[in-house]
Amino acid sequence: MLLGNEGKGVIDQLNRHLRCLTCKGPFSGEIKAAMEGGVSFGYGGASSCNRNFANATEFLKDLYKEKILPAEQAMKLQLVYSGHLTDAEFESPPMILVIGQGGVGKTTTIRYLMNDTYPGMAFGPDGTTETFTIVAYGDYPLVVSAETLLHDQKFPYSGISSLGSEFVNKCVTAFTPCPLLKHINFVDTPGIAACRGEEKGSDYDFQAALAFFAEKADLILFLFDAFTMNFSNEMKRVIFSMQQYEEKLFIILNKADKVDLAEVGNVHCSLIWQLGHIMKRREIPPVFIGSLWESPFQHPDLREYYECAQQALLKAIRTLPRSVHVRRLNDVIKRAKLVNMHALIVKEIRNKCLIKKGLIGRYLFKKMAEHLEKTIYPKLIMVHKISSKNLPNSDIIKSMIRAGHLSIDNCITDEMVSLLEEFLSNDITELVASLPKDSQVMLFIPLLKAGRFGDPVVGVSCEPENWCVINLEAKSRHWKELFYSLNPQRGLLHWSKARDHLNSYNLPLPVLDQIWRLADADFDGMVSKDEFYLILWLIHRTLNGNKVPDILEEQIKPPTHLRKMQQNGKMKKFIPPCCSKPQSSKKKCRLTQTLK
């Protein structure tokens, strides 16, 4: 059979692809660059896992392989639960999963956070994402099939192979040279059917795929459409399943700028009611009102709500490089507890069997497993002080025993159980001690500041650079006239005379006390004109939503502060002025003490 030039080209491409899959011979072309070059999942020095804490990661990895993995493999838990943790998962950067209805703005949100696009990105009103797309860093734009990357040891999501070849064919990795992706990965997902009647069958388990990435994610962005509150059965199942990841769930009512002020409150309340009804609980995670795109706001009246959601989201993402170590430790501890729970159940069933070998032993093992709820579980709760909510589903245990994954003679050993108990009782303390301390985290793992995650500049209240700025504000607000209207004595104003004016600002008394302490340098209950300026400036600053500082910065202190502190020497014990009873007279004023 003769082939033209185009046919030979296709054959050559297939041969190169087969060499990639079988790992025989050198890689060539774009796949070679994807697997060996800058688009690999080996992030090197650019990884968010700083080298200073590589020892903690290696320690956690070694403990998992030594004390947890053997028990997992013996009981074949990967057939029911998530697969074993790989080295790439311990070393990968944080991952953000974006889920929601079709056309809710998932891909637009990723583009907004990246401030860039990735190859294969598409937009549309009804949702255009049909595949699970892992967005990672690469030296140049490239889309690689997940089936190819499964053979790369640095690929952190090799567990997708357990979801079947149909899902693997629907999963790709998009590499792009975005600086943010050196520290964070994104996973863009197909849209969930929003309304009844829109559910479509798929070749793979869509909910299981979402659960896989949700377990691996460090942050889950669940977007809802402000125009769709009639959820399908598929949407309800996804909402209910996301409850177990509440600590990393971020719910956003997106596209809220397309709804006017009168309707956005009704939509927000309706969404909260729907989520509470589906989750079957009174309290749900907070729901933010957002508009995550670059277009101008259509309703500027709601800008405060939009900015609140954006700042909360950006703050959560900025801290991911610091919190990823804690998240990995929590994942390993959860797996250890799960394995230990199954080991205790199997050990208790085995102890109930009189004969522990041969066909009779296996028969008795299966028969005793049928009485988990009546005999085995109550004894575990009483002896090991285990909560009934922490016990695994009895149907899962029974199905594993019927399938032969758990049996009396080829299951977990006593040595494996002792290693698990040693990890939970002793090794966790050492792991916590090996985690980065606050000072080390601040020094070696700075906050993520790439792209839109830099320190805010526009809209932030400007702090005065020096005392002159406060003095200018005092002139513009006529604080000098106010000071003398309160009848100070010899240039000093007692707190009892200023109390009524300070209370007119309706601030709590502890806040007023704190502000007075900051301004009163020698703690004698009287302030000068400049100190009075500082008190009023701090009050107005607090009314604008700023925090009262614990210590005054040197540049905003009045010029007389330092001189008075030097003259008075040691400070007197301070009594909160606004909470104390007013004194009728004062025998010695500050001026007399200074002259002495």
C-alpha positions as a printed Julia matrix, in Angstrom:
596×3 Matrix{Float64}:
   0.0     0.0    0.0
   1.5     3.32  -1.06
   1.25    6.44   1.07
   1.66   10.06   0.06
   3.81   12.62   1.8
   1.01   13.5    4.21
   0.53    9.83   5.13
   4.23    9.38   5.83
   4.18   12.46   8.03
   1.34   11.02  10.08
   3.2     7.72  10.48
   6.32    9.55  11.65
   4.32   11.48  14.24
   2.74    8.25  15.54
   6.16    6.59  15.83
   7.51    9.51  17.81
   4.47    9.39  20.08
   4.93    5.64  20.66
   8.56    6.19  21.63
   7.36    8.73  24.18
   4.83    6.35  25.67
   7.15    3.37  25.89
  10.12    5.51  26.98
  12.33    3.85  24.34
  14.89    5.94  22.55
  15.39    9.69  22.77
  12.45   12.07  22.79
  12.21   14.35  19.8
  10.41   17.48  18.73
   7.93   19.26  20.98
   7.27   16.28  23.24
  10.96   16.09  24.08
  10.89   19.74  25.12
   7.71   19.18  27.07
   9.1    16.25  29.0
  12.72   17.34  29.47
  12.72   21.09  29.12
  11.26   24.07  30.91
   7.68   22.8   30.78
   8.4    19.82  33.0
   6.91   19.6   36.47
  10.42   19.82  37.97
  10.29   23.45  39.09
  13.79   23.58  40.57
  14.7    26.8   42.32
  11.5    28.49  41.16
   9.37   26.09  43.13
   7.31   27.43  45.97
   8.87   24.76  48.22
  11.99   26.59  49.31
  15.21   24.63  49.61
  15.56   25.65  53.22
  12.6    23.39  54.03
  13.53   20.5   51.75
  14.51   18.49  54.83
  10.99   18.74  56.27
   9.49   17.54  52.99
  11.97   14.67  52.74
  11.3    13.71  56.37
   7.55   13.59  55.74
   8.06   11.63  52.52
  10.31    9.04  54.21
   7.9     8.53  57.11
   5.01    8.02  54.7
   6.93    5.41  52.7
   8.19    3.62  55.79
   5.15    3.53  58.09
   1.98    4.27  56.1
   2.48    3.08  52.54
   3.11   -0.63  53.43
  -0.21   -0.81  55.27
  -2.02    0.94  52.4
  -0.63   -1.55  49.9
  -1.37   -4.54  52.12
  -5.05   -3.63  52.45
  -5.28   -2.37  48.84
  -6.98    0.83  49.92
  -6.05    2.51  46.64
  -8.82    0.45  44.99
 -11.46    2.21  47.09
  -9.89    5.5   48.16
  -7.38    7.77  46.46
  -4.11    6.32  45.19
  -0.77    6.34  46.95
   1.08    9.61  47.36
   4.0    10.0   44.96
   7.24   11.95  45.28
   5.95   14.49  42.76
   2.94   15.27  44.97
   5.21   16.13  47.88
   7.31   18.47  45.72
   4.63   20.09  43.55
   3.5    23.71  44.0
   0.04   24.57  45.39
  -2.94   23.94  43.13
  -6.17   25.91  42.73
  -9.25   24.07  41.45
 -11.93   26.15  39.71
 -15.39   24.57  39.43
 -18.88   25.83  38.65
 -21.7    25.85  36.18
 -21.18   26.12  32.47
 -20.58   29.73  31.4
 -20.18   30.99  34.97
 -16.73   32.43  34.21
 -14.25   29.77  35.36
 -11.79   30.29  32.51
 -12.24   34.07  32.73
 -11.4    33.92  36.43
  -8.2    32.0   35.72
  -7.21   34.53  33.06
  -7.96   37.36  35.49
  -5.76   35.83  38.2
  -2.96   34.93  35.8
  -3.17   38.21  33.89
  -2.38   36.01  30.91
  -3.85   33.3   28.7
  -2.93   29.67  28.24
  -2.99   27.61  24.99
  -6.39   26.15  24.29
  -8.23   28.75  26.38
 -11.69   29.5   25.0
 -14.58   31.69  26.1
 -18.3    31.56  25.48
 -21.64   32.47  27.06
 -22.71   28.84  27.54
 -19.35   27.37  28.56
 -16.67   26.18  26.16
 -14.33   24.12  28.38
 -14.87   20.44  27.61
 -11.73   18.99  29.17
  -9.96   19.08  32.51
  -7.06   21.43  31.85
  -4.05   21.55  34.19
  -2.39   24.94  33.72
   1.35   24.85  34.56
   4.5    26.79  33.83
   6.48   26.22  30.64
   9.08   28.09  28.63
   6.7    28.35  25.69
   2.97   27.66  25.09
   2.26   23.98  24.57
  -0.61   21.55  25.15
   0.34   17.98  26.1
  -2.05   15.1   26.64
  -2.25   13.78  30.19
  -1.83   10.28  28.77
   1.7    11.23  27.73
   2.59   12.92  31.01
   1.51    9.89  33.05
   4.92    8.42  32.26
   6.75   11.43  33.69
   7.84   10.87  37.29
   7.54   14.61  37.97
   3.83   14.7   37.02
   1.99   15.15  40.36
  -1.43   13.95  39.16
  -0.57   10.43  37.99
  -3.5     9.16  40.07
  -5.91   10.15  37.29
  -5.14    6.8   35.67
  -7.45    5.22  38.26
 -10.37    7.16  36.74
 -10.13    5.24  33.49
  -8.78    5.85  30.02
 -11.93    7.75  29.04
 -11.13   10.43  31.59
  -7.41   10.48  30.77
  -8.35   11.27  27.17
 -10.38   14.23  28.47
  -7.5    15.66  30.5
  -4.69   17.82  29.13
  -1.89   19.97  30.5
  -1.43   23.48  29.11
   2.05   24.96  29.6
   2.57   28.69  29.31
   5.37   31.11  30.37
   3.35   32.93  33.04
   5.48   33.92  36.09
   2.62   33.17  38.48
   2.61   29.52  37.42
   6.09   29.04  38.86
   4.42   29.13  42.26
   0.83   27.94  41.64
  -1.0    25.59  39.26
  -4.62   25.91  38.13
  -7.1    23.23  37.09
  -9.87   24.4   34.76
 -12.88   22.08  34.67
 -15.89   21.49  32.39
 -19.1    23.18  33.43
 -21.55   21.45  35.74
 -25.07   21.15  34.39
 -26.83   24.19  35.84
 -30.53   23.45  35.4
 -32.71   20.41  35.24
 -32.79   18.89  31.79
 -29.24   20.0   30.91
 -27.52   16.92  32.34
 -25.63   14.96  29.74
 -24.08   11.55  30.02
 -20.29   11.24  29.86
 -17.83    8.43  29.28
 -16.29    8.9   32.73
 -17.4     9.59  36.3
 -17.47   13.41  36.37
 -18.08   13.66  40.11
 -15.22   11.25  40.88
 -12.91   13.37  38.73
 -13.88   16.51  40.65
 -13.35   14.69  43.95
  -9.86   13.6   42.86
  -8.69   17.14  42.09
 -10.54   18.58  45.12
  -8.57   16.29  47.42
  -5.27   17.4   45.84
  -6.18   21.1   45.72
  -5.0    23.73  48.17
  -7.87   26.1   47.3
 -11.23   25.41  45.62
 -13.03   28.24  43.86
 -16.71   27.36  43.51
 -18.35   29.91  41.19
 -22.1    30.46  40.94
 -24.03   32.4   38.33
 -26.14   35.3   39.56
 -28.78   34.44  36.92
 -29.18   30.7   37.67
 -30.57   29.53  41.0
 -32.43   26.44  39.75
 -29.85   23.69  40.28
 -29.77   20.32  38.54
 -29.33   17.01  40.36
 -25.72   16.88  39.24
 -25.1    20.35  40.67
 -26.68   19.33  43.98
 -24.47   16.24  44.21
 -21.33   18.3   43.62
 -22.37   20.91  46.21
 -23.04   18.2   48.79
 -19.71   16.44  48.11
 -17.7    19.66  48.51
 -18.68   19.96  52.19
 -15.77   17.76  53.25
 -13.35   20.34  51.8
 -14.89   23.29  53.61
 -11.56   24.52  55.01
 -10.31   25.26  51.49
 -13.63   26.1   49.8
 -14.14   29.66  48.49
 -17.69   30.32  47.22
 -18.18   33.3   44.89
 -21.4    34.66  43.41
 -19.85   35.69  40.11
 -21.15   38.14  37.49
 -22.86   40.11  40.25
 -22.08   43.41  38.51
 -24.71   42.55  35.91
 -27.39   42.68  38.62
 -28.54   45.98  40.09
 -28.4    46.86  43.77
 -32.02   45.9   44.43
 -31.61   42.38  43.03
 -28.15   41.4   44.19
 -29.3    41.08  47.81
 -32.17   38.79  46.82
 -29.86   36.64  44.68
 -27.3    36.43  47.47
 -29.91   35.37  50.05
 -31.41   32.87  47.62
 -28.01   31.27  47.03
 -27.34   31.0   50.76
 -30.74   29.38  51.32
 -30.18   26.94  48.44
 -26.74   25.93  49.72
 -28.03   25.42  53.26
 -30.88   23.28  51.97
 -28.59   21.13  49.79
 -25.83   20.79  52.4
 -28.48   20.1   55.1
 -26.87   22.4   57.63
 -27.58   25.75  59.23
 -24.17   27.34  58.76
 -22.47   27.3   55.39
 -19.12   28.68  54.2
 -19.18   32.43  53.46
 -20.49   33.47  50.05
 -18.67   36.39  48.44
 -20.18   38.72  45.87
 -17.69   39.09  43.07
 -17.01   40.11  39.52
 -13.73   38.48  38.52
 -12.85   40.01  35.19
 -11.15   43.11  33.83
 -14.17   44.95  32.43
 -15.5    48.12  34.12
 -18.19   47.69  36.76
 -21.69   48.12  35.37
 -23.02   49.04  38.84
 -20.35   51.04  40.71
 -22.59   51.2   43.79
 -21.59   47.6   44.54
 -17.9    48.2   44.08
 -17.24   47.83  47.8
 -18.66   44.29  47.77
 -16.69   43.32  44.66
 -13.43   44.62  46.1
 -14.06   42.83  49.4
 -14.37   39.49  47.59
 -11.35   40.17  45.39
  -9.12   41.18  48.3
 -10.17   38.12  50.32
  -9.43   35.85  47.36
  -6.08   37.47  46.56
  -5.08   37.27  50.2
  -5.92   33.57  50.35
  -3.87   32.88  47.21
  -0.91   34.97  48.33
  -0.47   32.82  51.44
  -0.61   29.47  49.61
   3.19   29.09  49.25
   3.41   29.33  53.05
   0.48   27.08  53.93
   1.26   24.28  51.47
   3.57   22.57  54.01
   0.82   22.4   56.59
  -1.66   21.1   54.03
   0.67   18.24  53.03
   1.19   17.28  56.65
  -2.58   17.26  57.24
  -3.11   15.06  54.19
  -0.58   12.51  55.41
  -2.09   12.52  58.92
  -5.59   11.97  57.48
  -4.33    9.05  55.41
  -2.55    7.57  58.42
  -5.72    7.77  60.52
  -7.76    6.21  57.71
  -5.3     3.33  57.32
  -5.08    2.84  61.07
  -8.87    2.71  61.35
  -9.07   -0.03  58.71
  -6.23   -1.89  60.39
  -8.03   -1.86  63.75
 -11.22   -3.15  62.12
  -9.4    -5.99  60.35
  -7.49   -6.9   63.51
 -10.68   -6.99  65.58
 -12.46   -9.18  63.02
  -9.47  -11.54  62.97
  -9.49  -11.82  66.77
 -13.16  -12.83  66.67
 -12.37  -15.78  64.39
 -11.54  -19.03  66.2
  -9.78  -20.47  63.16
  -7.45  -18.08  61.38
  -6.15  -20.17  58.49
  -7.45  -22.0   55.45
 -10.87  -22.01  53.88
 -12.64  -22.12  57.23
 -10.73  -19.09  58.46
 -11.62  -17.07  55.37
 -15.25  -18.15  55.68
 -15.39  -17.08  59.35
 -13.7   -13.79  58.47
 -16.42  -12.98  55.95
 -19.17  -14.03  58.34
 -17.85  -11.88  61.19
 -17.64   -8.91  58.81
 -21.42   -9.04  58.43
 -21.78   -7.96  62.07
 -19.67   -4.82  61.92
 -22.33   -2.47  63.26
 -23.46   -4.8   66.06
 -20.22   -6.18  67.5
 -17.04   -4.77  65.92
 -17.8    -1.05  65.81
 -19.19   -0.79  69.39
 -16.08   -2.48  70.79
 -13.75   -0.15  68.84
 -15.65    2.86  70.15
 -15.43    1.62  73.74
 -11.82    0.35  73.77
 -10.06    2.88  71.53
 -12.27    5.89  72.35
 -13.15    6.42  68.69
 -16.02    8.61  67.6
 -18.67    6.83  65.59
 -18.45    9.57  62.95
 -14.79    8.71  62.29
 -15.5     5.06  61.5
 -15.52    4.17  57.78
 -18.69    3.15  56.03
 -19.44   -0.47  56.87
 -20.61   -1.15  53.31
 -17.14   -0.26  52.01
 -15.49   -2.69  54.45
 -17.91   -5.46  53.54
 -17.44   -4.95  49.8
 -13.64   -5.04  50.2
 -13.88   -8.3   52.16
 -16.24   -9.88  49.63
 -13.88   -8.89  46.82
 -10.94  -10.46  48.64
  -8.98   -7.24  49.15
  -9.19   -7.77  52.91
  -8.77  -11.35  54.13
  -7.62  -13.18  57.23
  -4.32  -14.52  55.88
  -2.99  -11.98  53.36
  -3.71   -8.71  55.08
  -2.03   -6.25  57.43
   0.45   -7.53  60.02
   0.98   -6.56  63.66
   4.25   -4.84  62.73
   2.45   -2.57  60.29
  -0.1    -1.66  62.95
   2.66   -0.79  65.42
   4.36    1.41  62.84
   1.09    3.27  62.22
   0.53    3.81  65.94
   4.11    5.01  66.33
   3.6     7.54  63.54
   0.38    8.89  65.05
   1.72    9.05  68.61
   5.35   10.13  68.2
   6.29   11.13  64.67
   3.59   13.78  64.23
   5.18   15.82  67.02
   8.54   15.73  65.24
   6.9    16.64  61.95
   5.19   19.66  63.47
   8.51   20.74  64.98
  10.2    20.44  61.57
   7.67   22.74  59.89
   8.8    26.3   59.12
   8.36   28.61  62.09
   6.71   32.0   61.63
  10.01   33.87  61.54
  11.51   31.36  59.11
   8.45   31.47  56.89
   8.59   35.25  56.73
  12.3    35.11  55.86
  12.53   32.24  53.39
   9.02   31.93  51.93
   7.74   35.41  51.13
   4.17   36.1   50.17
   3.27   35.51  46.56
   3.56   38.89  44.83
   3.56   38.01  41.14
   1.19   39.82  38.79
  -2.03   40.91  40.5
  -0.85   39.57  43.85
   1.53   42.41  44.65
   1.09   44.71  47.61
  -1.94   47.0   47.08
  -1.11   50.59  46.23
  -4.18   52.24  44.72
  -7.0    52.67  47.21
  -4.85   52.12  50.28
  -5.04   54.88  52.85
  -1.82   56.88  52.78
  -0.02   57.12  56.09
   1.55   60.51  56.91
   5.25   60.63  56.32
   5.96   62.92  59.26
   4.42   65.13  61.91
   4.03   68.02  59.45
   1.2    66.22  57.66
  -0.77   65.9   60.92
  -0.1    69.55  61.67
  -1.48   70.57  58.26
  -4.61   68.51  58.85
  -5.04   70.21  62.24
  -5.02   73.59  60.52
  -7.55   72.51  57.92
  -9.89   71.04  60.55
  -9.39   73.95  63.04
  -8.22   71.69  65.85
  -6.32   74.57  67.44
  -9.53   76.52  68.06
 -11.15   73.34  69.4
  -8.27   72.79  71.81
  -8.53   76.27  73.36
 -12.32   76.07  73.47
 -11.99   73.2   75.94
 -10.3    75.58  78.44
  -6.8    74.11  78.88
  -4.72   75.19  81.91
  -1.25   76.55  81.11
  -1.21   74.81  77.72
  -2.28   71.39  79.07
  -5.7    69.81  78.65
  -6.93   67.37  81.28
  -8.8    64.31  80.05
 -11.88   65.21  82.13
 -12.39   68.34  80.01
 -11.87   66.49  76.73
 -14.01   63.5   77.67
 -17.32   64.84  76.37
 -15.83   65.79  73.02
 -14.05   62.43  72.62
 -17.23   60.52  73.48
 -19.04   62.41  70.7
 -17.16   60.25  68.16
 -19.07   57.2   69.5
 -15.97   55.0   69.75
 -15.77   52.37  72.5
 -14.1    53.53  75.71
 -11.26   50.95  75.45
 -10.41   52.36  72.0
 -10.39   55.93  73.32
  -8.22   54.83  76.24
  -5.73   53.23  73.88
  -5.56   56.35  71.71
  -5.08   58.56  74.77
  -2.23   56.34  76.02
  -0.43   56.66  72.7
  -0.59   60.48  72.78
   0.04   61.08  76.5
   3.82   60.72  76.62
   4.3    60.93  80.38
   0.99   59.33  81.39
  -0.1    62.15  83.69
  -3.61   62.45  82.25
  -2.92   65.77  80.46
  -1.98   66.46  76.84
  -0.5    69.42  75.07
  -1.82   71.0   71.92
   0.3    68.81  69.65
  -0.69   65.69  71.57
  -4.34   66.7   71.21
  -3.79   66.96  67.45
  -2.4    63.41  67.47
  -5.42   62.14  69.43
  -7.91   63.61  66.97
  -5.91   62.35  64.0
  -5.88   58.81  65.42
  -9.63   59.02  66.08
 -10.38   60.07  62.49
  -8.05   57.37  61.23
  -9.96   54.78  63.29
 -13.31   56.05  62.03
 -12.06   55.45  58.48
 -11.64   51.76  59.26
  -7.94   51.63  60.16
  -6.5    49.74  63.1
  -5.25   51.62  66.15
  -1.46   51.08  66.23
   0.08   49.4   69.25
   3.16   51.63  69.1
   3.5    55.06  67.53
   5.93   55.34  64.66
   8.69   57.86  65.19
   7.77   60.04  62.2
   4.24   60.75  63.48
   5.18   61.59  67.06
   4.89   65.28  68.06
   8.24   67.11  68.37
   7.63   67.63  72.09
   7.28   63.89  72.77
  10.97   63.11  72.91
  11.85   66.14  75.01
   9.14   65.39  77.57
  10.18   61.76  77.82
  13.77   62.83  78.51
  12.7    65.39  81.1
  10.35   63.11  83.0
  12.7    60.12  83.0
  10.76   57.13  84.23
   7.11   56.85  83.26
   4.4    56.89  85.86
   1.89   54.12  86.23
  -1.01   54.88  83.91
  -4.66   54.77  84.91
  -7.11   54.64  81.94
  -8.38   58.23  81.8
 -11.72   57.77  80.13
 -12.71   54.97  82.51
 -11.56   56.69  85.71
 -13.5    59.1   87.88
 -12.72   62.78  87.25
 -10.58   64.49  89.87
 -11.77   67.78  91.3
  -8.33   69.36  91.33
  -4.73   68.59  90.64
  -2.1    69.75  93.13
   0.8    69.8   90.73
   0.61   70.49  87.06
   3.09   69.29  84.53
   4.75   72.71  84.23
   5.55   72.71  87.97
   7.06   69.24  87.73
   9.17   70.3   84.76
  10.51   73.37  86.58
  11.46   71.22  89.54
